[in-house]
Amino acid sequence: MQRVPGQPHGPAEPLSKPCPPCGGGRTEVTPPGAAARGEGALMGELSQLVQAAVRSSSWWERHGVDICILGLSFLLLPAGFLCLRSAHATPFLAGIVILGVVHHTLTVKGSHLASHNALTESKAWGKVWAVFFIELCSAFTAEQATYNHVKLHHGYTNIIGLGDSSTWKLPFLNRYVYMFLAPLAVPVITPLVALDLLRSVKWTTALRTVCFMFLGLYSHYWILLHVSGFQSAWSALLCMLVTRSLLAHPYIHVNIFQHIGLPMFAAERKPARIRLMSLGVLNLPRNALLDWAFGHSLISCHVEHHLFPSLSDNMCLKIKPIVSRYLREQRLPYNEDSYASRLRLFLQKYEELMVHAPPITELVGIQ
């Protein structure tokens, strides 16, 4: 994770305070004692504890569990496509669900891990996986996704104008359209945004990205026609839209729930890293479906992920007790809240959080 250039300094006051309704989770007040110890030293001490846990972990714990989940998802693809051949509602709907969950597992969990090079310890293979998951599976650009997510969002978490974390900010939409209808357009918007971002990359990179995006989308379309037995182009395209947007609502919701409504800072007034991450990041409860499709680092271990972004989902889950215990011992915030509580908050305070919030810059793609 990159740090904002400049000399380190003491904790700064946030430009925006946490909203009172956020109190559904647990947010502790930080006393002067933690700052007196030196927050740089606290981060170093926590890093040593986490690194000790990582060194004692096997390859299976560091990478194998998540690779196994992605591999099993690939193995489910034939079953999903074959279920769509059925004329009966139950197997057909089962095929929709299988393909929808597999799609989001590959495009959200796979792309997210690949962008952080968390699937392998080899940088060369890390680039291969990034192109595969982000461009072929997700129809996005690997370079821009990695830059926007790793360099900006993680490097400047909750820093206004840099990493203030609102992937989808459409203030001209009302709260109900934004929260419940707009996510259905994600499969259409994603490749269009990717094509627009390709103007800022080398032509060779742009050509590669377009080829992989086309290959991924056309392969999906071709299989629906020739394996699943769809009789028309429009029915195949509609099926692609349905499966690719099956979990788009929680995808968008998770992206905004875990940062917006928490303190944000100006770049010149940012606190030390450990305080910045503990103040500006929130964990949601574990959920079997979202844990599988999105990964622990995006759901119940988001604080751990922002503190140690190169770790896999399974390792974030393993270090969660270490991180939560340490932050609470040092009386630093450890924000947690339920999905339902955050949804109520955003519906009640949509104007305040999503319309009149600080401006957001080019944070589109994986979160």
C-alpha positions in Angstrom: 0.0 0.0 0.0 1.4 3.4 -1.0 1.5 6.3 1.3 0.8 9.9 0.5 4.1 11.7 -0.2 5.2 14.1 2.5 6.5 14.0 6.1 4.6 11.9 8.6 2.8 13.8 11.2 0.3 13.3 14.0 -3.3 12.4 13.7 -5.5 14.9 11.9 -9.1 15.8 12.5 -11.4 14.3 9.8 -13.1 16.6 7.4 -16.3 14.6 7.9 -17.4 12.8 11.1 -19.0 9.4 11.2 -22.8 9.7 11.0 -24.7 8.9 14.2 -26.6 6.1 12.5 -23.3 4.3 12.0 -23.5 3.6 15.6 -25.2 0.3 14.7 -21.6 -1.0 14.5 -18.8 -0.6 17.0 -16.6 2.4 16.7 -14.4 3.3 19.6 -13.1 6.7 20.6 -9.3 7.0 20.3 -7.7 8.4 23.4 -4.5 10.5 23.4 -2.5 7.5 24.8 -2.4 5.7 21.5 -1.0 8.7 19.7 1.5 9.2 22.4 3.1 5.8 21.7 3.6 6.8 18.1 1.3 5.4 15.6 4.1 4.4 13.3 5.4 2.1 16.0 2.0 0.7 16.4 1.8 -0.2 12.7 5.2 -1.8 12.9 4.3 -3.8 15.9 1.0 -5.0 14.3 2.9 -5.9 11.1 5.3 -8.1 13.1 2.4 -10.0 14.6 0.8 -10.5 11.2 4.1 -11.5 9.5 4.7 -14.1 12.2 1.2 -15.5 11.4 2.0 -15.5 7.7 5.4 -17.2 8.1 3.8 -19.9 10.1 1.1 -20.6 7.5 1.3 -23.2 4.8 1.0 -22.5 1.0 -2.5 -24.0 1.3 -3.5 -21.3 3.8 -1.7 -18.5 1.9 -2.9 -19.3 -1.6 -4.4 -22.7 -1.9 -7.8 -22.2 -0.3 -8.6 -19.3 -2.6 -7.2 -21.0 -5.7 -9.4 -24.0 -4.9 -12.5 -21.8 -4.7 -11.7 -20.3 -8.1 -10.9 -23.7 -9.5 -14.2 -25.2 -8.2 -16.1 -22.3 -9.8 -14.6 -23.1 -13.2 -15.6 -26.7 -12.7 -19.2 -25.6 -12.1 -19.5 -23.8 -15.5 -20.4 -26.8 -17.6 -23.2 -27.7 -15.1 -24.6 -24.2 -15.3 -24.6 -24.1 -19.1 -26.1 -27.5 -19.4 -28.9 -26.7 -16.9 -30.0 -23.9 -19.2 -30.9 -26.5 -21.9 -33.8 -27.7 -19.8 -37.3 -26.7 -20.6 -38.3 -27.0 -16.9 -38.1 -24.0 -14.6 -36.2 -25.5 -11.7 -33.1 -26.7 -13.6 -33.1 -23.6 -15.8 -33.2 -21.3 -12.8 -30.5 -23.4 -11.1 -28.4 -22.8 -14.2 -28.9 -19.0 -13.9 -27.9 -19.1 -10.3 -24.8 -21.3 -10.9 -23.6 -19.1 -13.8 -24.3 -15.9 -11.8 -22.4 -16.9 -8.7 -19.5 -18.4 -10.8 -19.3 -15.1 -12.8 -19.1 -13.0 -9.7 -16.6 -15.3 -8.1 -14.3 -15.0 -11.1 -14.8 -11.4 -11.8 -15.0 -10.0 -8.2 -13.0 -12.4 -6.0 -10.6 -13.5 -8.8 -10.0 -10.0 -10.2 -9.6 -8.5 -6.7 -7.0 -11.1 -5.6 -5.2 -10.8 -9.0 -5.0 -7.0 -8.8 -3.1 -7.4 -5.5 -1.0 -10.3 -6.8 -2.4 -12.4 -3.9 -2.9 -15.6 -5.9 0.8 -16.3 -6.3 4.2 -15.2 -5.1 5.5 -14.8 -8.7 5.1 -11.3 -10.2 5.1 -12.7 -13.7 2.3 -15.1 -13.0 0.5 -12.4 -11.1 0.4 -10.3 -14.3 -1.0 -13.3 -16.2 -3.7 -13.9 -13.7 -4.6 -10.1 -13.7 -5.1 -10.2 -17.4 -7.1 -13.4 -17.3 -9.5 -12.4 -14.5 -9.8 -8.7 -15.1 -9.8 -8.6 -18.9 -11.0 -12.0 -20.1 -13.5 -12.7 -17.3 -14.5 -9.2 -16.3 -14.3 -7.3 -19.6 -12.2 -4.5 -18.0 -8.7 -3.2 -18.4 -6.1 -4.7 -16.1 -3.8 -1.7 -16.0 -6.5 0.8 -15.2 -8.2 -1.5 -12.7 -4.9 -2.1 -10.9 -4.0 1.6 -10.9 -7.4 2.8 -9.7 -7.7 0.2 -7.1 -4.2 -0.5 -5.8 -2.5 2.8 -6.4 -5.4 5.2 -5.6 -8.0 3.5 -3.5 -5.5 1.6 -1.3 -2.7 4.2 -1.5 -5.0 7.1 -0.5 -7.9 5.4 1.3 -10.5 8.0 2.2 -8.3 10.9 1.0 -10.6 13.4 -0.7 -10.0 13.6 -4.4 -7.8 10.6 -4.6 -9.1 7.5 -2.9 -12.4 8.6 -1.4 -14.0 5.4 -2.6 -17.2 5.9 -4.5 -17.0 3.7 -7.6 -20.6 4.6 -8.6 -21.6 8.2 -7.8 -24.6 9.3 -9.9 -26.2 12.2 -8.0 -28.8 12.7 -10.7 -30.4 9.4 -9.7 -32.7 9.2 -6.7 -31.9 6.8 -3.9 -34.2 4.0 -5.0 -33.1 4.0 -8.6 -29.4 4.2 -7.5 -29.6 1.4 -4.9 -32.0 -1.0 -6.7 -32.1 -0.4 -10.4 -28.8 1.1 -11.5 -26.7 -2.0 -10.4 -28.5 -4.0 -13.2 -26.6 -1.9 -15.7 -23.1 -2.9 -14.4 -22.5 -5.6 -17.1 -23.2 -3.0 -19.8 -21.4 -0.1 -18.2 -18.2 -2.0 -17.3 -16.9 -2.7 -20.8 -17.9 0.8 -22.0 -15.9 2.4 -19.2 -13.0 0.1 -20.0 -13.0 1.2 -23.7 -13.0 4.8 -22.6 -10.1 4.3 -20.2 -8.0 2.6 -23.0 -7.3 6.0 -24.4 -4.7 6.6 -21.7 -2.7 3.3 -22.2 -0.3 2.2 -24.9 -1.8 1.0 -28.2 -0.3 -2.5 -27.7 -1.9 -2.7 -24.3 -5.2 -1.4 -25.6 -5.2 -4.0 -28.4 -4.5 -6.8 -26.0 -7.3 -5.6 -23.7 -9.9 -5.3 -26.5 -9.0 -8.8 -27.8 -9.4 -10.4 -24.4 -12.6 -8.5 -23.6 -14.0 -9.6 -27.0 -12.9 -13.2 -26.5 -14.5 -13.4 -23.0 -17.8 -11.8 -24.0 -18.1 -13.7 -27.3 -17.2 -17.0 -25.7 -20.1 -16.6 -23.2 -22.5 -15.7 -26.1 -21.3 -18.6 -28.3 -21.7 -21.2 -25.5 -25.2 -20.0 -24.8 -26.2 -20.5 -28.4 -24.4 -23.8 -29.2 -24.3 -25.5 -25.8 -27.2 -24.2 -23.8 -29.4 -24.2 -26.9 -30.7 -20.6 -27.0 -32.6 -20.0 -30.2 -32.0 -16.3 -30.7 -29.2 -13.7 -30.2 -31.5 -11.6 -28.0 -32.4 -14.4 -25.7 -28.7 -15.2 -25.3 -27.8 -11.6 -24.6 -30.6 -11.3 -22.1 -29.3 -14.4 -20.3 -25.8 -12.8 -20.2 -27.2 -9.7 -18.7 -29.1 -11.6 -16.0 -26.3 -13.8 -14.9 -23.7 -11.0 -15.0 -25.9 -8.8 -12.9 -27.1 -11.5 -10.4 -25.0 -10.2 -7.5 -24.5 -6.6 -8.9 -26.6 -5.2 -6.1 -24.5 -6.4 -3.2 -21.4 -5.6 -5.3 -22.3 -1.9 -5.5 -23.6 -1.8 -1.9 -20.5 -3.3 -0.4 -18.4 -0.9 -2.3 -20.1 2.1 -0.8 -21.0 0.7 2.6 -17.4 0.1 3.8 -16.0 3.6 3.3 -18.6 6.3 2.6 -20.1 7.7 5.8 -16.8 7.2 7.6 -14.2 10.0 8.2 -12.4 11.4 5.1 -9.3 13.6 5.1 -7.5 16.1 3.0 -4.1 14.8 1.8 -2.2 17.3 3.8 -4.0 16.5 7.0 -4.1 12.7 6.8 -3.4 10.7 10.0 -0.9 7.9 10.3 -1.6 4.8 8.3 -2.9 2.6 11.1 -5.4 5.3 12.3 -6.4 6.2 8.7 -7.3 2.6 8.0 -9.0 1.9 11.3 -11.1 5.1 11.0 -12.0 4.9 7.3 -12.7 1.2 6.7 -15.6 -0.9 8.0 -16.2 -4.7 8.2 -19.6 -6.4 7.4 -20.6 -9.6 9.0 -19.7 -13.0 7.4 -22.1 -14.2 4.7 -21.7 -17.6 3.1 -22.7 -16.4 -0.4 -20.8 -13.2 -0.4 -17.7 -14.7 1.3 -17.6 -17.3 -1.6 -18.3 -14.9 -4.5 -16.6 -11.7 -3.3 -14.0 -13.0 -0.8 -13.4 -12.3 2.9 -11.3 -9.3 2.2 -14.3 -7.5 0.7 -16.8 -8.5 3.3 -15.9 -9.4 6.9 -12.1 -8.6 6.7 -12.0 -5.3 4.9 -10.1 -3.6 7.7 -7.5 -6.3 7.6 -7.3 -6.1 3.8 -6.6 -2.4 3.9 -3.9 -2.8 6.5 -2.3 -5.7 4.7 -3.6 -5.7 1.0 -1.2 -8.3 -0.4 -2.7 -11.1 1.7 -5.2 -13.5 0.2 -8.8 -13.7 1.4 -8.1 -16.8 3.5 -5.1 -15.1 5.2 -7.2 -12.0 5.9 -9.6 -14.2 7.7 -6.8 -15.9 9.6 -5.3 -12.6 10.8 -8.7 -11.1 11.7 -8.5 -12.0 15.4 -4.9 -10.7 15.6 -5.8 -7.3 14.0 -9.1 -6.8 15.9 -7.6 -7.7 19.2 -4.6 -5.4 18.7 -6.6 -2.4 17.6 -9.0 -2.8 20.5 -6.0 -3.2 22.9 -4.6 0.1 21.6 -8.1 1.6 21.7 -8.1 2.4 18.0 -11.4 2.1 16.1 -12.4 -1.2 14.7 -15.6 -0.5 12.7 -18.2 -3.2 12.2 -21.8 -2.9 11.1 -24.5 -5.1 9.5 -25.5 -5.0 5.9 -29.1 -4.1 6.8 -28.0 -1.3 9.1 -25.8 0.2 6.3 -28.6 -0.1 3.8 -31.0 1.8 6.1 -28.3 4.4 6.6 -27.8 5.0 2.9 -31.5 5.1 2.2 -32.1 7.6 5.0 -29.1 9.8 4.3 -28.6 9.3 0.6 -28.5 13.0 -0.2 -25.9 13.6 2.5 -23.6 10.7 1.7 -23.9 10.2 -2.1 -25.0 13.6 -3.6 -23.3 16.2 -1.4 -20.3 14.0 -0.6 -16.8 15.2 -1.6 -16.1 14.8 -5.4 -14.8 11.4 -6.6 -12.3 10.9 -9.3 -11.9 7.9 -11.7 -12.5 5.0 -9.3 -14.4 2.7 -11.6 -13.9 -1.1 -11.9 -13.0 -3.4 -9.0 -13.3 -2.2 -5.5 
